Structures are given as structure tokens and as C-alpha cells.
């Protein structure tokens, strides 16, 4: 019987043949944390050890509240910088790097065949490049810092077979929302999700990052694409270490296989207050919004900003809407400066914010008052997430966000093509 | 065996409504966390919860963010266990790691209602109430070890100590 990518990667790490359902203890390649490192440090200090076991494996990216919004956040950042210096942690990215889930792929940490755990629920993003990557909690991160070890249950795999092609105005985000809407927010709870099928190689690395990122909203443990030539080419000049890719065998055992035809897919919107409350954009078109957010670890990459700029170039943001744009990283920021996308967005009246998570998690930079509505390219629309508990969040692609920014109400981006 | 009163909620109770993001990156004491428990789901909960109470919920409890406070705030509020049809995976790990029992029983979820009095027996894997006795999926031995130690920190601390002693003996 063949093996899935996940079984191969975890088996290699565990030093034995493993199948889904088994529990293995592994030494991960990287352990990610962000602003929550301040809380993790407090847990680590309870363990009675002085030094972290493998400083070179720890990657810390300040991205959640950057620059610090108040003195408490400033104190968190300060304690993290002091810990990084004291422990000799080489892979530290301060407030001018970007969102961890963009920084780790760009900086060559997220590589095929690696095991990456992170104290952030969107850690599965790195499966876009063929890594096994999954989210863990703070206490567990602190213990992994001390022991260089973590237990993981090898997950069963759900394969999504993609066929056909995305039509103009339809994006990877629409695909992820449609899948979650059709099958529910726990469709892949505890499972691995493999994006496969004849159309899988057509997806850009950016689109793969969006899909792997959104696998977290399916409840998945990890989500991935097989690392192909496109992924390997993208990694040229980025990979920090040599790596050995793994792909699923043709006779691997899958828990389920879900065929999906891209040809008929339309732009989708997740409505308040659940990611699986999904409707075609036509069903909610005309809903007025107060704010549009373009960015985040889901949709803040160069191709996302360019999709938005293609619609907003030469047009103006509707006077009743505030539009926030957050490039996912400084590298994306610089590329979007170079490509002219940022200029087009600024000319249209968008506010450009520092690379980071921005208001997505509800801590700063554009929170909502009671009764307000945001259409966002982010990944969660839970009640109260971006401000008052009586505010509303709709989720959509960057193109839908840009079309909505122009008209002031939820709008099908195909009207602008 | 310990006694408590049920607070019942629906499916997909997510971490944002259990512990809002606006507090997530502030470092708080457990007592402060408890005052925000379920703030955006049921503002009456934090004021009314008593030590030993049990949360009963539908499927996918704790979906969303990896924030550990979503488990810690319930433990700090005195909740002795969460009984649900299913749990989101990071929540399940976090709850175990901070020593909050998370129990799966669809039957209990179907039967129990807010205000019911229940007795919980982790060892025997039973929830008893006037509506009947319900079994839950027993937790694996390794997980019971972490809960018995009071959470992963204490558990890891003991293991690190043991290793240090072994290393000295070699």
C-alpha cells in the first residue's frame, strides 16, 4: 500500500514506517511563534530550564500588532527581543518583515518535506510548498522549545481533485469559500487536505498559499499541494537548507476523495458570522459596506494586490467606504511599489498600512463600531472579531473587495472586467 | 466524581466568542481571563458560572484561532469539563495541555439542557444526570497523564527532571 505525503514526511521524521492513526513523536524542523512569544516565554520560564534546546529551529516573527499599538504590546515586543538576544535565536524578524505566513515561505523556511509547527492556527499555509505544517498552542510551543520534541497523530487524508479552470474574476479564495460553504467548517477536522487533480498544477504558489491557509478553516490539521516544478522553481534562491521533497504515492490510501469542477465556479462571499455561511456574490450584491480590507495571510500577496489594483486603477474608492490595504510582507510591499500596484491603490484613495496582521484579529488599525460592516479578504468572520460584537464581516477575494470598494456595496468583480 | 450545572450552547462555538481577539495579545492573570469567558457568545456566563459547572455544546467546539486563553479562561472560570459532539483539533490539544478535560458524547449533548445538574466521573468515563447516564470516549492514557499532572507544563517539567537525573547517572 502506498503512502500519502503526510505519512511519508512524518514517517521520515519518526524514523519508521507510519500510517494514518498512529501517534508519533518528532523533532520538528522549525517552531514558529509571533507576538504571542511573550506569553510563550512566560510558560517556558515555568519549566525550570535555562536554555531552549535548539535555538536555530525557533523562528519568531513580530506581525500581530506591529508597530506596537500601546504600551502593553510594546512591553511584549521588548520582552521578546530580550529573550531572542539572551537565547541566541538567529531567526528573528522584527516589525519590518511582514506576516509570518508570508515571511516563512519568502525567506526559505517553508520547504518541501519539512515538519513545521507554529503557535498560530494558519500554520498549515506552508503545505503550499509541500511541507507538513500544523498549528499548536502556546504551552505546547513552550514545551517544544525546551524538549525539541512534539507528539502528533498522523492524520487521515481527504483529497480534493480539481478539474477544469478558474474563469476570469474567480480566484483560489472563491474555491476555498465554496468548499467550506458546501461541506461545513469541520469538513476536514483532524485531517490532512491534499489539493490534487489535473488543475492543481495550474495554481500559482500564491494561490496555493491561499488554499493551504484556508484549510485551517476546514478544520484541517494540514493542507498541501504536491511540490512540483512550479514550487521548486519558486524556491530557487530562497531555500535556506537542502530538502528532500515527498509526494503521495498513486496507490496511497485516502479517507475520502472530493471531485471539484472549477469551470462552473462563481465569486463567493462568506456572510456573518461563520466562514461556512457562504453564498454566491450575486446573492448578497448590493449590501452596503463601511470598510474594505485587502491583505492578511490569506490574500495580501503581490498577485492579490495586483488583482485589486486592476479594478481600482483609474477609479476612485466610493466616498462612503474606508479601504485598508496591507501588503503581506515588506518584500510584497516593495514588489507592489515596483509594479505600480500600490500607486494605483493610493491614487484610488486606499489607505496603505504597515505589513502585518492589521485589524484581522481585532487588536488595532481599523476596528469597527457597532452596526458597521467590513468586506475583508481575510479568513475569519466570527462575531466581534474585528471590533464591536454587533459589527459584521463578509469574506471574499481581493477582486470582489476592490469592486466593492468602488461601488460601496458588495459587488461582483466580473462587472469590472 | 464531581457535581456541576450545565451551560448549553450550539455548534461551531469559535475561539473569538469564547475569548475575544481584542484581549488575546494582552497578558492577563487567569482571574482576569475568567471575566471575559464567552463574552461575545453569552454575556451572562462569566457572571453566573460556578466552580464545577460543565459546558455542553454541539460539533466543532473551539474552532478558529490557536489562542490558548479560549481553554484557559474556562478553566479559570471554574468549568470542570467541556462536553461536545466534537472539538476543533487545536482546541482539543490546548485544553488537554492546560488541564481542562474535553469529553466527546453526542448522546449527552442531545439529552442535556442548560440548568441540568450533572455528576462527572472521568475515571469511569461517565456523565450522570436525571436524564440518564452517558458514556464519553475515554481519553488516551498519555492524555490522562497530562491532565493528572495538571497540564503539559507540569508534565514536561517532571520529564525534564527525570532526564536530567538519568543523564547524571550515566
Contacts between the chains, C-beta under 8 A, distances in Angstrom:
chain1	res1	chain2	res2	distance
A	23	B	142	7.7
A	35	B	25	5.4
A	36	B	24	7.9
A	36	B	25	6.8
A	36	B	67	7.9
A	38	B	27	6.4
A	39	B	27	5.9
A	39	B	68	7.9
A	42	B	27	7.0
A	43	B	153	6.1
A	46	B	153	5.1
A	46	B	157	7.3
A	47	B	153	6.4
A	47	B	156	6.0
A	47	B	157	5.4
A	47	B	160	6.5
A	48	B	157	5.7
A	48	B	160	6.9
A	48	B	161	7.5
A	49	B	160	6.0
A	64	B	25	5.8
A	65	B	25	5.7
A	72	B	26	5.5
A	72	B	27	7.4
A	73	B	25	6.4
A	76	B	25	6.7
A	76	B	27	7.0
A	119	B	66	5.9
A	120	B	66	5.7
A	121	B	64	6.7
A	121	B	65	5.1
A	121	B	66	4.2
A	121	B	90	5.8
A	135	B	66	4.7
A	135	B	90	5.1
A	136	B	66	6.9
A	136	B	90	6.8
A	136	B	93	6.5
A	137	B	66	5.6
A	137	B	68	4.4
A	137	B	71	7.9
A	137	B	90	6.3
A	137	B	93	6.0
A	137	B	94	3.9
A	137	B	97	5.9
A	138	B	66	7.9
A	138	B	68	4.6
A	138	B	94	8.0
A	139	B	68	6.2
A	139	B	94	7.3
A	139	B	97	4.5
A	139	B	98	6.1
A	139	B	151	6.8
A	139	B	152	5.0
A	139	B	153	6.0
A	140	B	93	6.4
A	140	B	94	7.5
A	140	B	97	5.4
A	140	B	152	6.3
A	142	B	153	7.2
A	143	B	97	8.0
A	143	B	152	5.5
A	143	B	153	7.1
A	143	B	156	4.4
A	146	B	156	6.4
A	146	B	160	6.5
A	147	B	156	6.5
A	147	B	159	7.6
A	147	B	160	7.1
A	151	B	142	7.4
A	185	B	12	5.7
A	185	B	60	6.1
A	185	B	63	5.8
A	186	B	12	7.5
A	186	B	59	6.0
A	186	B	60	4.0
A	186	B	63	7.0
A	186	B	86	6.6
A	186	B	88	7.3
A	189	B	60	6.5
A	189	B	86	6.5
A	189	B	88	6.5
A	189	B	89	6.3
A	190	B	89	4.9
A	219	B	60	6.6
A	219	B	63	6.5
A	219	B	88	5.9
A	219	B	89	6.8
A	221	B	89	5.8
A	274	B	12	6.2
A	276	B	12	7.8
A	361	B	21	4.3
A	361	B	24	6.8
A	361	B	25	8.0
A	361	B	65	7.4
A	362	B	16	7.6
A	362	B	20	6.7
A	362	B	21	3.6
A	362	B	22	4.9
A	362	B	24	8.0
A	363	B	21	6.3
A	363	B	22	6.2
A	363	B	24	7.2
A	363	B	25	5.8
A	367	B	22	7.7
A	380	B	14	7.9
A	380	B	16	7.0
A	380	B	64	6.1
A	380	B	65	7.7
A	382	B	14	4.8
A	382	B	15	8.0
A	382	B	16	3.8
A	382	B	17	6.3
A	382	B	64	6.2
A	383	B	16	6.8
A	383	B	17	5.7
A	383	B	40	5.3
A	383	B	41	7.8
A	384	B	16	6.1
A	384	B	17	6.8
A	384	B	20	5.5
A	384	B	21	7.8
A	384	B	22	7.9
A	384	B	40	4.0
A	385	B	16	4.7
A	385	B	20	7.9
A	385	B	21	5.8
A	389	B	40	4.7
